[in-house]
Each structure stands twice: as C-alpha cells, then as structure tokens.
Amino acid sequence: EEIPFTSLPIEQQIKIRTKWQNFSNPNHPIEIRRFHLWVAAKLHVRAHETIVTKAMVAIRAFFSSDFTVQQIAEAKQEEIAQVISFVNMPNSKAKHLIRGSLDIVKDWGGDVPEKVE
C-alpha cells in the first residue's frame, strides 16, 4: 500500500528530502537537478545509498558535474557500464539510463517533467 509523502511525520519527510537532494547540485538549473535525481533513482534499484553516491560521483567525473540528458542519451552502453562497474547489474542499468534518456529527449524535449500524468 502506498503512503502519501505528506502523511509521513515531518522529521521523516525532511530526512527523505535531504537524502534525495544530496544527489544533485543546488547550484545547477532545476532541469539538470531533476535529471540527476532521475539518474540516482534508476541507480538506486537494488543498490545502497553509498553505492548510488559513488556512482553519481563516477558519472560526474566521466561526463561533467552538470551532465545532461543528451550526454547520457548519446553515450555508449559499454562506456556507462564501465563507469558504474561497481554497481549491481551495470550493463542493465547503463542500458536503462540510455533508453530512459532517449525517451526524455523524444517525449519531453530533454527536460524531465515535474509530473507525468
């Protein structure tokens, strides 16, 4: 059963927001931050937070600190898999990052939407 975020105690809401906000740089434009959170969420499947953090650092080191949807969409699966080789199922996650990025470019012009209806 899904529990609405706003029904959680405020302390838990703050903890969750802080955790996810740490995956993006507050100095980057909202579109870049939203994409970085999307990438972190994709990497988080079957991975601990420390691994996701390490993977985000590795991706930023490989591309740039403000890597974009277009950069991931144009990357080779083998490149991304190598960058995140320490993550569980790196080939699969690289494939999903690229396919998802291509969908974001095609469906929303390269910007992760705030909401999907």
Wavefront OBJ file of the C-alpha trace (Angstrom):
o trace
v 0.000 0.000 0.000
v 1.326 3.404 -0.972
v 1.549 6.001 1.794
v 1.277 9.659 0.718
v 4.508 11.528 1.404
v 2.687 14.343 3.186
v 1.165 11.902 5.680
v 4.620 10.959 6.973
v 5.927 12.678 10.115
v 7.717 15.934 9.250
v 11.058 14.590 10.521
v 10.831 11.674 8.113
v 9.844 13.979 5.233
v 12.912 16.134 5.914
v 15.179 13.077 6.057
v 13.860 11.761 2.735
v 14.098 15.170 1.009
v 17.635 15.699 2.268
v 18.733 12.249 1.095
v 17.474 12.805 -2.455
v 18.590 16.440 -2.673
v 22.142 15.326 -1.890
v 22.240 13.529 -5.256
v 22.096 16.826 -7.145
v 23.914 20.132 -7.010
v 21.674 23.001 -5.817
v 23.689 25.422 -7.981
v 22.628 23.710 -11.223
v 19.429 24.644 -13.074
v 16.282 22.821 -11.964
v 16.172 20.796 -15.206
v 19.673 19.402 -14.569
v 18.885 18.689 -10.905
v 15.676 16.907 -11.836
v 17.583 14.748 -14.354
v 20.323 13.936 -11.819
v 17.645 12.805 -9.345
v 16.112 10.632 -12.062
v 19.544 9.048 -12.706
v 20.051 8.477 -8.971
v 16.636 6.833 -8.721
v 17.473 4.494 -11.617
v 20.788 3.581 -9.984
v 19.134 3.102 -6.598
v 17.303 -0.055 -7.710
v 18.907 -2.866 -5.693
v 21.723 -0.600 -4.525
v 22.552 1.038 -1.234
v 22.748 4.795 -0.941
v 26.554 4.739 -0.621
v 26.841 2.892 -3.944
v 24.468 5.347 -5.629
v 26.517 8.262 -4.298
v 29.722 6.647 -5.576
v 28.086 6.027 -8.974
v 26.908 9.630 -9.245
v 30.436 10.842 -8.458
v 31.836 8.496 -11.132
v 29.298 9.671 -13.730
v 30.090 13.319 -12.957
v 33.824 12.605 -13.245
v 33.326 10.896 -16.616
v 30.944 13.438 -18.207
v 30.897 16.639 -16.134
v 29.367 17.825 -12.883
v 26.377 19.153 -14.819
v 25.968 16.184 -17.183
v 22.852 16.343 -19.321
v 20.148 14.095 -20.693
v 21.706 14.479 -24.141
v 25.121 13.282 -22.937
v 23.639 10.108 -21.444
v 21.376 9.564 -24.473
v 24.385 9.753 -26.820
v 26.726 7.638 -24.681
v 27.643 4.066 -25.459
v 26.222 1.464 -23.103
v 29.692 -0.036 -22.603
v 31.081 3.360 -21.508
v 28.442 3.914 -18.842
v 28.624 0.284 -17.684
v 32.377 0.677 -17.231
v 31.936 3.928 -15.278
v 29.438 2.263 -12.922
v 31.006 -1.204 -12.978
v 30.851 -1.480 -9.160
v 27.033 -1.151 -9.201
v 24.855 -4.262 -9.233
v 23.922 -5.057 -12.874
v 25.920 -2.217 -14.510
v 25.099 -3.261 -18.095
v 21.383 -3.327 -17.409
v 21.453 -0.012 -15.559
v 23.511 1.600 -18.327
v 21.013 0.357 -20.914
v 18.070 1.718 -18.907
v 19.786 5.070 -18.340
v 20.363 5.456 -22.086
v 16.882 4.281 -23.104
v 15.241 6.470 -20.480
v 17.321 9.462 -21.553
v 16.340 8.891 -25.183
v 12.676 8.802 -24.098
v 13.106 12.042 -22.134
v 14.604 13.704 -25.215
v 11.883 12.347 -27.522
v 8.856 12.838 -25.253
v 9.753 15.979 -23.317
v 12.427 17.764 -25.324
v 15.218 16.778 -22.938
v 13.680 18.044 -19.685
v 12.450 15.638 -17.013
v 8.863 16.695 -16.343
v 7.877 17.690 -12.840
v 4.883 15.332 -13.080
v 3.803 12.639 -15.506
v 0.064 12.250 -15.890
l 1 2 3 4 5 6 7 8 9 10 11 12 13 14 15 16 17 18 19 20 21 22 23 24 25 26 27 28 29 30 31 32 33 34 35 36 37 38 39 40 41 42 43 44 45 46 47 48 49 50 51 52 53 54 55 56 57 58 59 60 61 62 63 64 65 66 67 68 69 70 71 72 73 74 75 76 77 78 79 80 81 82 83 84 85 86 87 88 89 90 91 92 93 94 95 96 97 98 99 100 101 102 103 104 105 106 107 108 109 110 111 112 113 114 115 116 117
